[in-house]
Amino acid sequence: MADLADLTRNAVDVLPAGRLEEQLAVGRPLRVKLGIDPTTPDIHLGHTVVLEKLREFQRAGHQIVLIVGDFTARVGDPSGRSAQRPLPSPEEIEANAATYQEQAFKVLDRERTEVRFNSEWLRMEPEDLLSLLAQTTVARLIERDDFQKRLAAGAPIAALELLYPLLQGYDSVAVDADVEIGGTDQKFNLLFGRDIQSAYGQQPQSIMTLPILVGTDGAQKMSKSLGNYVGVTEAPEEVFGKVMRVPDEAMPDYYRLVLGVEPPTDMPPNEAKRSLARGVVERFHDAGTAEAAERHFNRLFVEHAVPDEVEELDLTPFLAGNGDAVHLPQLMAQAFEISSSEARRLIKQGGAKLDGEPIAADTLDLPPALLDGRVLQVGKRRFRRLRARG
């Protein structure tokens, strides 16, 4: 078993004081829990901070319990929210739950991870739900800082949101958790889980909170909805490019929380950032892929050249009229997963290029013969080589 100092590295809170040390001293494997609600399709680097802590416990011989919150995702975690969280559809939750597991196992050992879906126990009978609701008061639930801020601002709090910590706490009961891990924004929920366990006659869990990783903007929590995230399944060159945008002052946290090492002190900032970007890509791929991603970055931003390999796009589906023209907004919308209106805006503002030259602001249609073989570029890193197959 690893010692306390190793397992608490990078932790912000380990509560109650001394409890985890007592649990480790018993010498049996602990049941260490993390719950993730599948509200989006992707896991990003922010999620890997807590996943890596689980992996450390796993290496030390403890039992990891990964709870996929397919039920709680329908309620919406109010942690860190100034308004009620948009709720995904059941179909989105089901699809996201499948991808979450695959992505989590880029960090965790699949064979040694117990995966549970909390719909197993939260689809409870009304009598059981009433019994759970009886374990707390509204006054206790609105103690959380998020709700206090909303009350002060006169912002609404949905009754559904009040249920969330009760349901998350019951997760700990259902899996008999010894330890629960989460970000600092989860502190209220994690401590509340101790109350629910005590109410159901269990030994309350100890809790550990970890820092929140800021996004590539260096200002706000990493989030897909804010566009400041780095997805673990994104293309290696995309990951490298995004990490290179991380502000210098945020680099130490990325080194410590994502790579698990101290930041270098003997490198200029640009070299340290390149080393960080290589390390992040290598973590989810390998050293050769990281080197290729850096070469790709150099071609785009140092040499200002087109990448060696560019995905080809058949022009046939985008032919308009008698097939003598291609409608560029429609083509760009499908090729780069943007709206047609966004494509029009990019053309108008010079953000769309052919072979490195901006497309004329008033050009929406071009003949396929003029496009065949040329590279269409949107932004700094998105390219398609156009092919007229006819």
Secondary structure as GFF3:
##gff-version 3
##sequence-region A 1 390
A	DSSP	alpha_helix	4	7	.	.	.	ID=ss1
A	DSSP	beta_strand	13	15	.	.	.	ID=ss2
A	DSSP	alpha_helix	19	26	.	.	.	ID=ss3
A	DSSP	beta_strand	31	36	.	.	.	ID=ss4
A	DSSP	alpha_helix	45	59	.	.	.	ID=ss5
A	DSSP	beta_strand	63	68	.	.	.	ID=ss6
A	DSSP	three_ten_helix	72	74	.	.	.	ID=ss7
A	DSSP	alpha_helix	90	104	.	.	.	ID=ss8
A	DSSP	three_ten_helix	110	112	.	.	.	ID=ss9
A	DSSP	beta_strand	113	117	.	.	.	ID=ss10
A	DSSP	alpha_helix	119	122	.	.	.	ID=ss11
A	DSSP	alpha_helix	126	133	.	.	.	ID=ss12
A	DSSP	alpha_helix	138	141	.	.	.	ID=ss13
A	DSSP	alpha_helix	145	153	.	.	.	ID=ss14
A	DSSP	alpha_helix	159	175	.	.	.	ID=ss15
A	DSSP	beta_strand	179	183	.	.	.	ID=ss16
A	DSSP	three_ten_helix	184	186	.	.	.	ID=ss17
A	DSSP	alpha_helix	187	199	.	.	.	ID=ss18
A	DSSP	beta_strand	206	210	.	.	.	ID=ss19
A	DSSP	alpha_helix	236	243	.	.	.	ID=ss20
A	DSSP	three_ten_helix	248	250	.	.	.	ID=ss21
A	DSSP	alpha_helix	251	254	.	.	.	ID=ss22
A	DSSP	pi_helix	255	259	.	.	.	ID=ss23
A	DSSP	alpha_helix	269	284	.	.	.	ID=ss24
A	DSSP	alpha_helix	287	301	.	.	.	ID=ss25
A	DSSP	beta_strand	312	314	.	.	.	ID=ss26
A	DSSP	three_ten_helix	316	318	.	.	.	ID=ss27
A	DSSP	beta_strand	319	320	.	.	.	ID=ss28
A	DSSP	beta_strand	325	327	.	.	.	ID=ss29
A	DSSP	alpha_helix	328	336	.	.	.	ID=ss30
A	DSSP	alpha_helix	340	348	.	.	.	ID=ss31
A	DSSP	beta_strand	352	354	.	.	.	ID=ss32
A	DSSP	beta_strand	357	358	.	.	.	ID=ss33
A	DSSP	beta_strand	365	366	.	.	.	ID=ss34
A	DSSP	alpha_helix	368	371	.	.	.	ID=ss35
A	DSSP	beta_strand	375	378	.	.	.	ID=ss36
A	DSSP	beta_strand	382	387	.	.	.	ID=ss37
###
